[in-house]
């Protein structure tokens, strides 16, 4: 073997080792904060690796005990339901399980600040109902209950946090808009009407 071939072979071998090391690091790196977790989750979702995205968030929940991150797991399963219709029912079931865990975690916390988790979780249930083929009425009802629950939790005219003041009437308006949309979609789906608002 000539010297040129040996150099070329060695170069290719080093390139392969560097690529393997980068791949190993990329796949096994542990996110150090919530932002890194969410960025990694999004990256994996874009690659269509939904189960790995869920695993990254679940590992963070296990370390941080931030049960509200279960709603992020639900959104991964919602994306999977859209992109992989053959597994839609299973993805919807898992998304719903994750939403229930997020809601249970929220209910276990003291509610001193303005919390919009019922609105966020209700919005996820609304999406699940939209894509579901068999549980629309039950899922719309769950979304409706959470929107109704959220409205009295939004007290006052404004909310200030981290030096920023937010007017609350537009927030209440968004909740009402979703509540009205869920009631309309539920009616169109032939679900039993519930007039409580």
MDTraj code that builds the backbone (N, CA, C; nanometers):
import mdtraj as md
import numpy as np

residues = "UNK UNK UNK UNK UNK UNK UNK UNK UNK UNK UNK UNK UNK UNK UNK UNK UNK UNK UNK UNK UNK UNK UNK UNK UNK UNK UNK UNK UNK UNK UNK UNK UNK UNK UNK UNK UNK UNK UNK UNK UNK UNK UNK UNK UNK UNK UNK UNK UNK UNK UNK UNK UNK UNK UNK UNK UNK UNK UNK UNK UNK UNK UNK UNK UNK UNK UNK UNK UNK UNK UNK UNK UNK UNK UNK UNK UNK UNK UNK UNK UNK UNK UNK UNK UNK UNK UNK UNK UNK UNK UNK UNK UNK UNK UNK UNK UNK UNK UNK UNK UNK UNK UNK UNK UNK UNK UNK UNK UNK UNK UNK UNK UNK UNK UNK UNK UNK UNK UNK UNK UNK UNK UNK UNK UNK UNK UNK UNK UNK UNK UNK UNK UNK UNK UNK UNK UNK UNK UNK UNK UNK UNK UNK UNK UNK UNK UNK UNK UNK UNK UNK UNK UNK UNK UNK UNK UNK UNK UNK UNK UNK UNK UNK UNK UNK UNK UNK UNK UNK UNK UNK UNK UNK UNK UNK UNK UNK UNK UNK UNK UNK UNK UNK UNK UNK UNK UNK UNK UNK UNK UNK UNK UNK UNK UNK UNK UNK".split()
xyz = np.array([
    [0.0841, -0.1163, 0.0000],
    [0.0000, 0.0000, 0.0000],
    [0.0897, 0.1240, 0.0000],
    [0.0587, 0.2141, -0.0875],
    [0.1410, 0.3340, -0.0973],
    [0.1111, 0.4302, 0.0158],
    [0.2025, 0.5188, 0.0338],
    [0.1900, 0.6174, 0.1416],
    [0.0634, 0.7027, 0.1249],
    [0.0303, 0.7407, 0.0040],
    [-0.0886, 0.8206, -0.0233],
    [-0.2150, 0.7484, 0.0233],
    [-0.2242, 0.6204, -0.0058],
    [-0.3416, 0.5427, 0.0363],
    [-0.3476, 0.5312, 0.1880],
    [-0.2330, 0.5168, 0.2519],
    [-0.2302, 0.5081, 0.3986],
    [-0.2791, 0.6379, 0.4617],
    [-0.2359, 0.7509, 0.4080],
    [-0.2792, 0.8816, 0.4591],
    [-0.4293, 0.8992, 0.4366],
    [-0.4753, 0.8633, 0.3188],
    [-0.6172, 0.8741, 0.2871],
    [-0.7007, 0.7852, 0.3793],
    [-0.6562, 0.6629, 0.3997],
    [-0.7272, 0.5699, 0.4873],
    [-0.7292, 0.6207, 0.6316],
    [-0.6172, 0.6727, 0.6782],
    [-0.6090, 0.7278, 0.8137],
    [-0.7002, 0.8492, 0.8284],
    [-0.7041, 0.9341, 0.7282],
    [-0.7916, 1.0515, 0.7295],
    [-0.9381, 1.0094, 0.7366],
    [-0.9759, 0.9130, 0.6561],
    [-1.1136, 0.8633, 0.6587],
    [-1.1477, 0.8000, 0.7935],
    [-1.0542, 0.7271, 0.8491],
    [-1.0754, 0.6644, 0.9795],
    [-1.0952, 0.7706, 1.0877],
    [-1.0116, 0.8747, 1.0878],
    [-1.0250, 0.9834, 1.1856],
    [-1.1573, 1.0576, 1.1677],
    [-1.1964, 1.0792, 1.0440],
    [-1.3233, 1.1443, 1.0153],
    [-1.4398, 1.0602, 1.0673],
    [-1.4334, 0.9303, 1.0457],
    [-1.5369, 0.8391, 1.0940],
    [-1.5440, 0.8405, 1.2474],
    [-1.4298, 0.8371, 1.3141],
    [-1.4262, 0.8397, 1.4615],
    [-1.4841, 0.9708, 1.5136],
    [-1.4471, 1.0828, 1.4483],
    [-1.5002, 1.2135, 1.4907],
    [-1.6517, 1.2181, 1.4725],
    [-1.7002, 1.1671, 1.3612],
    [-1.8441, 1.1637, 1.3359],
    [-1.9153, 1.0748, 1.4377],
    [-1.8594, 0.9605, 1.4688],
    [-1.9188, 0.8703, 1.5682],
    [-1.9205, 0.9355, 1.7063],
    [-1.8118, 1.0056, 1.7413],
    [-1.8069, 1.0743, 1.8718],
    [-1.9121, 1.1843, 1.8780],
    [-1.9263, 1.2621, 1.7698],
    [-2.0281, 1.3674, 1.7671],
    [-2.1676, 1.3077, 1.7796],
    [-2.1928, 1.2002, 1.7074],
    [-2.3237, 1.1352, 1.7124],
    [-2.3530, 1.0830, 1.8530],
    [-2.2554, 1.0209, 1.9160],
    [-2.2738, 0.9688, 2.0522],
    [-2.3031, 1.0822, 2.1491],
    [-2.2301, 1.1926, 2.1382],
    [-2.2548, 1.3082, 2.2245],
    [-2.3931, 1.3651, 2.1983],
    [-2.4258, 1.3826, 2.0714],
    [-2.5540, 1.4412, 2.0324],
    [-2.6713, 1.3603, 2.0861],
    [-2.6603, 1.2296, 2.0827],
    [-2.7697, 1.1431, 2.1262],
    [-2.7770, 1.1268, 2.2778],
    [-2.6676, 1.1409, 2.3457],
    [-2.6683, 1.1101, 2.4894],
    [-2.6552, 1.2332, 2.5781],
    [-2.6435, 1.3522, 2.5194],
    [-2.6275, 1.4704, 2.6038],
    [-2.7521, 1.4919, 2.6885],
    [-2.7318, 1.5370, 2.8081],
    [-2.8416, 1.5597, 2.9012],
    [-2.8688, 1.7095, 2.9102],
    [-2.9901, 1.7519, 2.8794],
    [-3.0232, 1.8934, 2.8923],
    [-3.0060, 1.9397, 3.0375],
    [-2.9550, 2.0632, 3.0537],
    [-2.9253, 2.1140, 3.1874],
    [-3.0333, 2.2062, 3.2424],
    [-3.1255, 2.2504, 3.1581],
    [-3.2328, 2.3374, 3.2053],
    [-3.3558, 2.3171, 3.1170],
    [-3.4640, 2.3800, 3.1579],
    [-3.5902, 2.3591, 3.0883],
    [-3.5833, 2.4053, 2.9423],
    [-3.5138, 2.5136, 2.9156],
    [-3.5014, 2.5623, 2.7784],
    [-3.4315, 2.4593, 2.6905],
    [-3.3247, 2.3998, 2.7411],
    [-3.2550, 2.2960, 2.6641],
    [-3.3445, 2.1746, 2.6419],
    [-3.4245, 2.1406, 2.7424],
    [-3.5175, 2.0277, 2.7288],
    [-3.6164, 2.0555, 2.6161],
    [-3.6761, 2.1744, 2.6180],
    [-3.7754, 2.2085, 2.5160],
    [-3.7119, 2.2175, 2.3769],
    [-3.5923, 2.2723, 2.3688],
    [-3.5240, 2.2790, 2.2389],
    [-3.4941, 2.1390, 2.1851],
    [-3.4481, 2.0514, 2.2732],
    [-3.4187, 1.9125, 2.2323],
    [-3.5471, 1.8409, 2.1913],
    [-3.6535, 1.8637, 2.2665],
    [-3.7821, 1.8027, 2.2341],
    [-3.8277, 1.8458, 2.0941],
    [-3.8173, 1.9746, 2.0652],
    [-3.8584, 2.0268, 1.9343],
    [-3.7709, 1.9688, 1.8238],
    [-3.6416, 1.9633, 1.8494],
    [-3.5473, 1.9064, 1.7526],
    [-3.5849, 1.7617, 1.7187],
    [-3.6138, 1.6831, 1.8209],
    [-3.6496, 1.5427, 1.7991],
    [-3.7837, 1.5299, 1.7276],
    [-3.8777, 1.6165, 1.7609],
    [-4.0065, 1.6137, 1.6917],
    [-3.9887, 1.6417, 1.5432],
    [-3.9069, 1.7407, 1.5107],
    [-3.8832, 1.7737, 1.3697],
    [-3.8234, 1.6554, 1.2940],
    [-3.7472, 1.5726, 1.3661],
    [-3.6876, 1.4538, 1.3050],
    [-3.7864, 1.3371, 1.3015],
    [-3.9063, 1.3565, 1.3575],
    [-4.0050, 1.2492, 1.3612],
    [-3.9782, 1.1465, 1.4696],
    [-3.8960, 1.1816, 1.5676],
    [-3.8577, 1.0890, 1.6753],
    [-3.9382, 1.1248, 1.8010],
    [-4.0661, 1.0999, 1.7933],
    [-4.1594, 1.1422, 1.8974],
    [-4.1353, 1.0713, 2.0304],
    [-4.1114, 0.9419, 2.0253],
    [-4.0906, 0.8675, 2.1502],
    [-3.9640, 0.9136, 2.2219],
    [-3.8605, 0.9456, 2.1473],
    [-3.7365, 0.9971, 2.2073],
    [-3.7618, 1.1372, 2.2665],
    [-3.8433, 1.2182, 2.1988],
    [-3.8783, 1.3509, 2.2507],
    [-3.9515, 1.3380, 2.3839],
    [-4.0440, 1.2433, 2.3912],
    [-4.1166, 1.2190, 2.5168],
    [-4.0188, 1.1754, 2.6253],
    [-3.9251, 1.0884, 2.5894],
    [-3.8281, 1.0386, 2.6868],
    [-3.7437, 1.1528, 2.7439],
    [-3.7028, 1.2478, 2.6602],
    [-3.6229, 1.3614, 2.7067],
    [-3.7020, 1.4430, 2.8090],
    [-3.8289, 1.4705, 2.7787],
    [-3.9107, 1.5493, 2.8711],
    [-3.9379, 1.4696, 2.9988],
    [-3.9675, 1.3408, 2.9851],
    [-3.9945, 1.2579, 3.1030],
    [-3.8720, 1.2526, 3.1943],
    [-3.7538, 1.2408, 3.1367],
    [-3.6315, 1.2408, 3.2177],
    [-3.6175, 1.3725, 3.2939],
    [-3.6524, 1.4832, 3.2292],
    [-3.6467, 1.6135, 3.2961],
    [-3.7476, 1.6197, 3.4105],
    [-3.8664, 1.5690, 3.3879],
    [-3.9685, 1.5686, 3.4933],
    [-3.9193, 1.4870, 3.6124],
    [-3.8568, 1.3740, 3.5847],
    [-3.8056, 1.2885, 3.6925],
    [-3.7007, 1.3606, 3.7773],
    [-3.6215, 1.4470, 3.7138],
    [-3.5153, 1.5191, 3.7848],
    [-3.5685, 1.6470, 3.8500],
    [-3.6498, 1.7224, 3.7764],
    [-3.6936, 1.8548, 3.8224],
    [-3.8233, 1.8516, 3.9028],
    [-3.8995, 1.7443, 3.8900],
    [-4.0303, 1.7311, 3.9545],
    [-4.1266, 1.8401, 3.9084],
    [-4.1094, 1.8860, 3.7841],
    [-4.1971, 1.9870, 3.7257],
    [-4.3084, 1.9159, 3.6495],
    [-4.4146, 1.8827, 3.7209],
    [-4.5241, 1.8073, 3.6628],
    [-4.6009, 1.8805, 3.5556],
    [-4.5855, 2.0132, 3.5492],
    [-4.6554, 2.0865, 3.4438],
    [-4.5940, 2.0598, 3.3061],
    [-4.4759, 2.0015, 3.3039],
    [-4.4144, 1.9657, 3.1760],
    [-4.4876, 1.8488, 3.1086],
    [-4.5778, 1.7849, 3.1812],
    [-4.6562, 1.6782, 3.1185],
    [-4.7375, 1.7319, 3.0013],
    [-4.7748, 1.8608, 3.0063],
    [-4.8481, 1.9144, 2.8918],
    [-4.7597, 1.9175, 2.7674],
    [-4.6280, 1.9315, 2.7852],
    [-4.5376, 1.9263, 2.6706],
    [-4.5340, 1.7857, 2.6108],
    [-4.5374, 1.6855, 2.6970],
    [-4.5442, 1.5477, 2.6484],
    [-4.6733, 1.5285, 2.5692],
    [-4.7819, 1.5843, 2.6196],
    [-4.9099, 1.5736, 2.5484],
    [-4.8998, 1.6343, 2.4093],
    [-4.8319, 1.7485, 2.3982],
    [-4.8200, 1.8118, 2.2671],
    [-4.7320, 1.7309, 2.1720],
    [-4.6354, 1.6585, 2.2247],
    [-4.5567, 1.5679, 2.1400],
    [-4.6485, 1.4593, 2.0837],
    [-4.7324, 1.4026, 2.1701],
    [-4.8249, 1.2986, 2.1233],
    [-4.9295, 1.3546, 2.0266],
    [-4.9706, 1.4790, 2.0465],
    [-5.0641, 1.5417, 1.9521],
    [-4.9972, 1.5544, 1.8154],
    [-4.8717, 1.5994, 1.8138],
    [-4.7981, 1.6094, 1.6870],
    [-4.7851, 1.4720, 1.6221],
    [-4.7584, 1.3710, 1.7037],
    [-4.7459, 1.2349, 1.6513],
    [-4.8786, 1.1876, 1.5920],
    [-4.9893, 1.2230, 1.6572],
    [-5.1212, 1.1844, 1.6061],
    [-5.1478, 1.2463, 1.4692],
    [-5.1042, 1.3702, 1.4500],
    [-5.1191, 1.4361, 1.3205],
    [-5.0303, 1.3717, 1.2136],
    [-4.9055, 1.3456, 1.2492],
    [-4.8082, 1.2990, 1.1507],
    [-4.8152, 1.1494, 1.1225],
    [-4.8635, 1.0722, 1.2202],
    [-4.8691, 0.9269, 1.2034],
    [-5.0116, 0.8782, 1.2328],
    [-5.1021, 0.8968, 1.1372],
    [-5.2429, 0.8642, 1.1603],
    [-5.2699, 0.7172, 1.1926],
    [-5.1801, 0.6282, 1.1542],
    [-5.2035, 0.4867, 1.1836],
    [-5.1983, 0.4600, 1.3345],
    [-5.1290, 0.5445, 1.4085],
    [-5.1190, 0.5305, 1.5545],
    [-5.1993, 0.6383, 1.6272],
    [-5.2923, 0.7009, 1.5588],
    [-5.3639, 0.8169, 1.6131],
    [-5.4340, 0.7866, 1.7455],
    [-5.5080, 0.6785, 1.7536],
    [-5.5829, 0.6495, 1.8761],
    [-5.4902, 0.6318, 1.9958],
    [-5.3779, 0.5630, 1.9762],
    [-5.2812, 0.5435, 2.0839],
    [-5.2169, 0.6763, 2.1238],
    [-5.1861, 0.7597, 2.0255],
    [-5.1263, 0.8906, 2.0552],
    [-5.2248, 0.9785, 2.1316],
    [-5.3503, 0.9742, 2.0930],
    [-5.4532, 1.0529, 2.1635],
    [-5.4661, 1.0032, 2.3072],
    [-5.4667, 0.8717, 2.3264],
    [-5.4778, 0.8166, 2.4616],
    [-5.3602, 0.8609, 2.5481],
    [-5.2415, 0.8551, 2.4927],
    [-5.1226, 0.8941, 2.5700],
    [-5.1202, 1.0447, 2.5966],
    [-5.1636, 1.1227, 2.4998],
    [-5.1714, 1.2680, 2.5208],
    [-5.2691, 1.2979, 2.6343],
    [-5.3816, 1.2293, 2.6333],
    [-5.4811, 1.2519, 2.7389],
    [-5.4267, 1.2117, 2.8760],
    [-5.3539, 1.1010, 2.8824],
    [-5.2916, 1.0603, 3.0095],
    [-5.1961, 1.1686, 3.0599],
    [-5.1183, 1.2243, 2.9704],
    [-5.0230, 1.3286, 3.0086],
    [-5.0946, 1.4558, 3.0540],
    [-5.2031, 1.4906, 2.9864],
    [-5.2799, 1.6083, 3.0281],
    [-5.3395, 1.5877, 3.1666],
    [-5.3853, 1.4678, 3.1931],
    [-5.4413, 1.4395, 3.3254],
    [-5.3335, 1.4512, 3.4331],
    [-5.2118, 1.4056, 3.4027],
    [-5.1010, 1.4187, 3.4984],
    [-5.0682, 1.5660, 3.5229],
    [-5.0674, 1.6471, 3.4164],
    [-5.0407, 1.7912, 3.4318],
    [-5.1485, 1.8565, 3.5166],
    [-5.2732, 1.8186, 3.4939],
    [-5.3841, 1.8761, 3.5704],
    [-5.3776, 1.8334, 3.7169],
    [-5.3454, 1.7086, 3.7423],
    [-5.3308, 1.6597, 3.8798],
    [-5.2182, 1.7353, 3.9510],
    [-5.1086, 1.7577, 3.8813],
    [-4.9970, 1.8331, 3.9393],
    [-5.0415, 1.9760, 3.9698],
    [-5.1105, 2.0399, 3.8768],
    [-5.1591, 2.1766, 3.8966],
    [-5.2539, 2.1831, 4.0162],
    [-5.3445, 2.0871, 4.0252],
    [-5.4412, 2.0864, 4.1358],
    [-5.3727, 2.0685, 4.2708],
    [-5.2561, 2.0074, 4.2735],
    [-5.1835, 1.9849, 4.3978],
    [-5.1016, 2.1042, 4.4435],
    [-5.0944, 2.2095, 4.3611],
    [-5.0169, 2.3279, 4.3969],
    [-5.1072, 2.4346, 4.4584],
    [-5.0470, 2.5212, 4.5403],
    [-5.1238, 2.6351, 4.5922],
    [-5.1429, 2.7336, 4.4776],
    [-5.2587, 2.7923, 4.4698],
    [-5.2956, 2.8790, 4.3578],
    [-5.2914, 3.0260, 4.3996],
    [-5.1727, 3.0777, 4.4285],
    [-5.1581, 3.2167, 4.4705],
    [-5.1475, 3.3122, 4.3524],
    [-5.0838, 3.2699, 4.2457],
    [-5.0662, 3.3536, 4.1276],
    [-5.1707, 3.3186, 4.0232],
    [-5.1746, 3.4020, 3.9205],
    [-5.2601, 3.3725, 3.8066],
    [-5.2036, 3.2501, 3.7360],
    [-5.2814, 3.1449, 3.7304],
    [-5.2404, 3.0235, 3.6611],
    [-5.3308, 2.9999, 3.5426],
    [-5.2730, 2.9852, 3.4262],
    [-5.3519, 2.9619, 3.3055],
    [-5.3471, 2.8162, 3.2610],
    [-5.3013, 2.7297, 3.3489],
    [-5.2902, 2.5889, 3.3130],
    [-5.4229, 2.5275, 3.2711],
    [-5.5358, 2.5547, 3.3410],
    [-5.6619, 2.4971, 3.2912],
    [-5.6939, 2.5389, 3.1476],
    [-5.6625, 2.6636, 3.1136],
    [-5.6843, 2.7115, 2.9770],
    [-5.5931, 2.6378, 2.8790],
    [-5.4653, 2.6230, 2.9148],
    [-5.3709, 2.5540, 2.8276],
    [-5.4078, 2.4067, 2.8110],
    [-5.4409, 2.3428, 2.9203],
    [-5.4772, 2.2009, 2.9149],
    [-5.6097, 2.1843, 2.8402],
    [-5.7034, 2.2756, 2.8645],
    [-5.8303, 2.2725, 2.7921],
    [-5.8093, 2.2878, 2.6422],
    [-5.7151, 2.3740, 2.6031],
    [-5.6842, 2.3907, 2.4613],
    [-5.6303, 2.2629, 2.3997],
    [-5.5498, 2.1908, 2.4770],
    [-5.4976, 2.0632, 2.4272],
    [-5.6108, 1.9607, 2.4120],
    [-5.7042, 1.9587, 2.5083],
    [-5.8196, 1.8687, 2.4956],
    [-5.9035, 1.9059, 2.3730],
    [-5.9150, 2.0347, 2.3450],
    [-5.9893, 2.0782, 2.2265],
    [-5.9235, 2.0233, 2.0998],
    [-5.7907, 2.0308, 2.0926],
    [-5.7184, 1.9774, 1.9766],
    [-5.7393, 1.8262, 1.9670],
    [-5.7305, 1.7576, 2.0813],
    [-5.7531, 1.6118, 2.0801],
    [-5.8923, 1.5785, 2.0257],
    [-5.9922, 1.6550, 2.0699],
    [-6.1286, 1.6307, 2.0215],
    [-6.1373, 1.6546, 1.8711],
    [-6.0695, 1.7590, 1.8242],
    [-6.0719, 1.7902, 1.6807],
    [-6.0172, 1.6754, 1.5968],
    [-5.9140, 1.6071, 1.6463],
    [-5.8514, 1.5019, 1.5654],
    [-5.9028, 1.3619, 1.5971],
    [-5.9813, 1.3498, 1.7023],
    [-6.0312, 1.2185, 1.7426],
    [-6.1442, 1.1733, 1.6509],
    [-6.1464, 1.0447, 1.6254],
    [-6.2542, 0.9877, 1.5457],
    [-6.3639, 0.9263, 1.6307],
    [-6.3334, 0.8957, 1.7565],
    [-6.4324, 0.8222, 1.8347],
    [-6.4672, 0.8835, 1.9707],
    [-6.3871, 0.9774, 2.0224],
    [-6.4125, 1.0332, 2.1560],
    [-6.4361, 1.1833, 2.1540],
    [-6.4823, 1.2368, 2.0427],
    [-6.4989, 1.3812, 2.0300],
    [-6.5819, 1.4419, 2.1433],
    [-6.6961, 1.3845, 2.1709],
    [-6.7873, 1.4449, 2.2688],
    [-6.7241, 1.4490, 2.4081],
    [-6.6637, 1.3406, 2.4496],
    [-6.6013, 1.3358, 2.5819],
    [-6.4860, 1.4350, 2.5917],
    [-6.4060, 1.4434, 2.4867],
    [-6.2905, 1.5328, 2.4873],
    [-6.3335, 1.6792, 2.4800],
    [-6.4343, 1.7095, 2.3987],
    [-6.4862, 1.8472, 2.3956],
    [-6.5427, 1.8855, 2.5320],
    [-6.6105, 1.7926, 2.5967],
    [-6.6666, 1.8217, 2.7292],
    [-6.5559, 1.8505, 2.8301],
    [-6.4484, 1.7757, 2.8243],
    [-6.3358, 1.7989, 2.9157],
    [-6.2754, 1.9376, 2.8895],
    [-6.2599, 1.9730, 2.7626],
    [-6.2087, 2.1062, 2.7274],
    [-6.3032, 2.2143, 2.7804],
    [-6.4314, 2.1948, 2.7602],
    [-6.5304, 2.2923, 2.8058],
    [-6.5231, 2.3112, 2.9570],
    [-6.5144, 2.2009, 3.0306],
    [-6.5056, 2.2086, 3.1771],
    [-6.3835, 2.2896, 3.2212],
    [-6.2724, 2.2695, 3.1536],
    [-6.1505, 2.3415, 3.1917],
    [-6.1594, 2.4903, 3.1571],
    [-6.2215, 2.5250, 3.0448],
    [-6.2391, 2.6664, 3.0111],
    [-6.3323, 2.7343, 3.1115],
    [-6.4406, 2.6650, 3.1465],
    [-6.5337, 2.7193, 3.2462],
    [-6.4617, 2.7365, 3.3799],
    [-6.3798, 2.6407, 3.4155],
    [-6.3028, 2.6478, 3.5405],
    [-6.2046, 2.7657, 3.5394],
    [-6.1463, 2.7939, 3.4230],
    [-6.0439, 2.8982, 3.4135],
    [-6.1006, 3.0383, 3.4353],
    [-6.2179, 3.0666, 3.3823],
    [-6.2702, 3.2034, 3.3837],
    [-6.2698, 3.2693, 3.5227],
    [-6.3224, 3.2063, 3.6280],
    [-6.3207, 3.2750, 3.7586],
    [-6.1811, 3.2863, 3.8201],
    [-6.0848, 3.2150, 3.7651],
    [-5.9479, 3.2232, 3.8173],
    [-5.8754, 3.3491, 3.7679],
    [-5.9305, 3.4131, 3.6657],
    [-5.8702, 3.5349, 3.6103],
    [-5.9371, 3.6536, 3.6789],
    [-5.8746, 3.7008, 3.7855],
    [-5.9329, 3.8062, 3.8695],
    [-5.8615, 3.9382, 3.8457],
    [-5.9375, 4.0455, 3.8471],
    [-5.8801, 4.1790, 3.8351],
    [-5.8713, 4.2253, 3.6915],
    [-5.8117, 4.3442, 3.6774],
    [-5.7996, 4.4062, 3.5457],
    [-5.6641, 4.3806, 3.4809],
    [-5.5611, 4.3568, 3.5661],
    [-5.4277, 4.3348, 3.5115],
    [-5.3482, 4.2455, 3.6059],
    [-5.2387, 4.1951, 3.5515],
    [-5.1494, 4.1084, 3.6281],
    [-5.0068, 4.1523, 3.5982],
    [-4.9273, 4.1714, 3.7040],
    [-4.7885, 4.2139, 3.6864],
    [-4.6951, 4.1050, 3.7370],
    [-4.6014, 4.0693, 3.6528],
    [-4.4982, 3.9719, 3.6892],
    [-4.3719, 4.0062, 3.6119],
    [-4.2584, 3.9945, 3.6787],
    [-4.1288, 4.0192, 3.6173],
    [-4.1214, 4.1571, 3.5514],
    [-4.1872, 4.2550, 3.6138],
    [-4.1825, 4.3919, 3.5649],
    [-4.2700, 4.4188, 3.4442],
    [-4.3547, 4.3256, 3.4097],
    [-4.4424, 4.3419, 3.2933],
    [-4.5878, 4.3292, 3.3381],
    [-4.6704, 4.4240, 3.2966],
    [-4.8128, 4.4218, 3.3308],
    [-4.8932, 4.3773, 3.2093],
    [-4.9805, 4.2820, 3.2322],
    [-5.0664, 4.2283, 3.1269],
    [-5.2114, 4.2587, 3.1610],
    [-5.2822, 4.3150, 3.0665],
    [-5.4259, 4.3361, 3.0863],
    [-5.4960, 4.2011, 3.0789],
    [-5.5925, 4.1800, 3.1653],
    [-5.6546, 4.0477, 3.1754],
    [-5.7826, 4.0317, 3.0931],
    [-5.8451, 4.1393, 3.0511],
    [-5.9680, 4.1238, 2.9727],
    [-5.9413, 4.0509, 2.8404],
    [-5.8319, 4.0781, 2.7699],
    [-5.8039, 3.9988, 2.6488],
    [-5.7812, 3.8503, 2.6802],
    [-5.7254, 3.8215, 2.7954],
    [-5.7050, 3.6811, 2.8347],
    [-5.8412, 3.6150, 2.8558],
    [-5.9299, 3.6850, 2.9302],
    [-6.0661, 3.6325, 2.9489],
    [-6.1359, 3.6153, 2.8141],
    [-6.1121, 3.7103, 2.7227],
    [-6.1708, 3.7016, 2.5886],
    [-6.1241, 3.5779, 2.5137],
    [-5.9959, 3.5452, 2.5262],
    [-5.9433, 3.4243, 2.4611],
    [-6.0082, 3.2988, 2.5187],
    [-6.0241, 3.2951, 2.6494],
    [-6.0870, 3.1779, 2.7123],
    [-6.2308, 3.1653, 2.6627],
    [-6.3037, 3.2779, 2.6606],
    [-6.4431, 3.2750, 2.6122],
    [-6.4497, 3.2324, 2.4659],
    [-6.3550, 3.2799, 2.3849],
    [-6.3517, 3.2439, 2.2423],
    [-6.3362, 3.0922, 2.2265],
    [-6.2451, 3.0338, 2.3034],
    [-6.2267, 2.8880, 2.2965],
    [-6.3480, 2.8139, 2.3511],
    [-6.4064, 2.8661, 2.4573],
    [-6.5261, 2.8037, 2.5139],
    [-6.6394, 2.8033, 2.4111],
    [-6.6606, 2.9166, 2.3443],
    [-6.7643, 2.9239, 2.2410],
    [-6.7337, 2.8305, 2.1247],
    [-6.6062, 2.8225, 2.0854],
    [-6.5678, 2.7341, 1.9751],
    [-6.5922, 2.5881, 2.0117],
    [-6.5579, 2.5504, 2.1352],
    [-6.5800, 2.4122, 2.1794],
    [-6.7297, 2.3813, 2.1824],
    [-6.8094, 2.4752, 2.2312],
    [-6.9543, 2.4529, 2.2338],
    [-7.0093, 2.4351, 2.0924],
    [-6.9604, 2.5166, 1.9987],
    [-7.0068, 2.5072, 1.8598],
    [-6.9617, 2.3758, 1.7956],
    [-6.8352, 2.3403, 1.8124],
    [-6.7840, 2.2160, 1.7528],
    [-6.8527, 2.0939, 1.8150],
    [-6.8767, 2.1023, 1.9437],
    [-6.9447, 1.9930, 2.0134],
    [-7.0860, 1.9743, 1.9578],
    [-7.1534, 2.0844, 1.9365],
    [-7.2886, 2.0785, 1.8805],
    [-7.2865, 2.0200, 1.7390],
    [-7.1907, 2.0640, 1.6570],
    [-7.1797, 2.0120, 1.5201],
    [-7.1479, 1.8630, 1.5177],
    [-7.0770, 1.8167, 1.6223],
    [-7.0428, 1.6745, 1.6299],
    [-7.1589, 1.5908, 1.6826],
    [-7.2695, 1.6576, 1.7189],
    [-7.3867, 1.5848, 1.7692],
    [-7.3784, 1.5491, 1.9156],
    [-7.2950, 1.6197, 1.9894],
    [-7.2806, 1.5908, 2.1329],
    [-7.3949, 1.6539, 2.2095],
    [-7.4220, 1.6000, 2.3264],
    [-7.5256, 1.6526, 2.4121],
    [-7.4874, 1.7929, 2.4553],
    [-7.5796, 1.8868, 2.4397],
    [-7.5517, 2.0272, 2.4718],
    [-7.5414, 2.0464, 2.6227],
    [-7.4473, 2.1307, 2.6631],
    [-7.4308, 2.1683, 2.8024],
    [-7.4262, 2.3205, 2.8047],
    [-7.5250, 2.3819, 2.8662],
    [-7.5394, 2.5275, 2.8585],
    [-7.4615, 2.6020, 2.9659],
    [-7.4003, 2.5318, 3.0607],
    [-7.3256, 2.5996, 3.1679],
    [-7.2046, 2.6703, 3.1104],
    [-7.1941, 2.8010, 3.1336],
    [-7.0792, 2.8772, 3.0848],
    [-7.0334, 2.9730, 3.1893],
])
top = md.Topology()
chain = top.add_chain()
for i, resn in enumerate(residues, 1):
    res = top.add_residue(resn, chain, resSeq=i)
    for name in ("N", "CA", "C"):
        top.add_atom(name, md.element.get_by_symbol(name[0]), res)
traj = md.Trajectory(xyz[None], top)
